[in-house]
Structure formats: structure tokens, C-alpha cells
Amino acid sequence: MQRLIDSRGAGWAALVVTVLIWASYLVAARAAVNAAFTPVELGLMRFLPGAILFAPVLVRKGLKPSGARWRGVAFVLLLTSGLGFAPVADSGVFTPAMLPFFVALLSFLALGERVRGARLLGLALILAGALAIGGWEALARGGGAWRGHLLFLAASLAWAVYTLAYRRSGLGAIDSAALMCFWSSAVFLPLALAGGADYLKNGWQALVVQVIFQGFLSGFLATFTFFFAISRLGTAPAAAFAALVPGLAALGGWAVLGEPLDPVKIAGLGVVTLGVLLASGALGLPARRQRL
């Protein structure tokens, strides 16, 4: 019993680290967009450092071990393509906040798992809070941003597929993180070379800051901690906690970048937090819980 508690405790800790890093990543990405870094440049900065750091794992396991899946590359391509039509702030609302819904939908369609009780209420609160934080504002902005919103939703769906596939693949957290970083880098590197990426356009200091946030923290550390959390807790809690990212990113944008944080967003953050606690089981769900 103590071993089980310790294992789940490590999973919750990894999940908290993941969410905090993802929120910091969005703040750093907003700053990078303001500094005129392109989506391809950001994508390569995010995954290439991780691919280098995970090189020993790749050498030992190979580039296509049994059980590996490729959905992570689709996620990155969809997300970065969306950034060409809509701002990074919108990606926080339409991608991580929708992840628990897509995980629940795919779990129902593929595995027959039904959502009831506190988890269903939690998912409804997450949706309501996410829309309050920025979804309605993004939809009302008009222009061509809706194309980006659709791509962000597609990216969230791709990440949900990858999340479920990882849980059933039998791969370890480190192995999956290494494969994600390598194959994403393999996609972004030729795109960056073809597009003439200029990483020194804003000087060394800006590059170092982005490599730390994009590469080491988000691409390397958070990729591992997310998969580790899934292996300890299951897909539903991990997906639900991802819905905290937009609100935390809004707080970070207010504190670091001076972006406005109005009462609607503050209230939305509270609603999302309550929804995450219910949907993830942190407040206590019935004993009959299915791990995916």
C-alpha cells in the first residue's frame, strides 16, 4: 500500500511540474513571438535540445522500438501551423484546455469508458472556465483567426490520441520522451534549414532564454514528466490537469509581460481549477475507477 501511495504521489508531483512548465512555455512563446521568432524556429528550439540530451536512450533503444507511435509529430505540426493564423494566447485555450474532452471522447469511442458523476461535472466546469478565460474573446476577434483555432483543436485531438496510445504501448516515460524529441526535431530541422532560420536576430541573450524555456524545460523535462505522470496516474487525471495551463499562463502573462487580467479571467481560472480537481479525481472519486 505504501508503495502504491508513493508511486501515485510521484505521479502527482510530476503532473504539477508538467503544468507549471507548460504554462511558463506559453509565456516564453508569447515573448518569442513578440521577438519575431517563427513557429518553425520555436519548434526546433523546443525539441532539438531534448533530442540531444536523450541521445543515449535513442542509441540504446533505437529510433522505432516496438510500440512506438508517431502522433507527436502531427501535434507539433498542427500547433505551429495554427500559430500562423492565431496568437499563442489562443493556443493555450484551444489546445490544453480541450485535451481532457478529447481523451474522454476517445476513451468512450475506443474503450467504451463512460464519464459520470464528479468527472462529468468537472469536464463541464473546465469547458466553461476555459471559454471564460479566453475562448469567447478569441472567437469574437474575427478575421482569419478561426483557421488557427481549428488547427489548435486538431492539435489537441492529436495529442489526446498520442496520450492514449502511449498508455497502451508499454513504452517507458523516458523512451517515449526521447522518441518525441527526436522525431519532432527530424521534422523541424529541414524546415528551419529551408526557411533560413535566424536564431541570432535578437542577440544571444534572447536565444539562451528561449532555449532554456523551450528546449530544456518544455521539450526535455516536461515531455518526460507528462509521460511519467500518465504511467503512474492514468490518462484522465493527466489530461484534466492540462486544462490548468491557460489560466496559469494568463497569470504569468500578467506578472511577466504586463498583460491585462480582468475579473472574468480570474473567475474562469477558479472554475477551471475546481473542474480539474473534480475531473482528475483529486477531490476523491468513487473507488471504482478505471485506469487507462
DALIN-V42418 format. One line per field, one symbol per residue. phi: phi as a letter, one per 30 degrees, with the letter a starting at -180 (. if undefined). burial: b if it has 24 or more other C-alpha atoms within 12 Angstrom, else e. A space follows every 50 residues. Layout:
phi: ???
burial: ???
This chain:
phi: .dddddddddddddddeddddddddddddddddddiddedddddddcded ddddeeddddcjcbddjdbcdddeedddddddddcbddedddddcddded dddddddddccidccbhddddddddddddddddadddddddiicdddddd dddddddddddddddddcdidddddddddedddddddddddddddiebdc dcjddddddddddddddddcdddddddddddccjdddddddddddedddd dddddcciddbdedddddddddedddddddiddjceddbcdc
burial: eeeeeeebeebbbbbbbbbbbbbbbbbbbbbbbebebbbbbbbbbbbbbb bbbbeebbeeeebeeeebbbbbbbbbbbbbbbbbbbbbbbbbbbbbbbbb bbbbbbbeeeeeeebeebbbbbbbbbbbbbbbbbbeebeeeeeebbbbbb bbbbbbbbbbbbbbbbbbbebbbbbbbbbbbbbbbbbbbeebeeeeeebe eeeeebbebbbbbbbbbbbbbbbbbbbbbbbbbbbbbbbbbbbbbbbbbb bbbeeeeeeebeeebbebbbbbbbbbbbbbbbeeeeeeeeeb
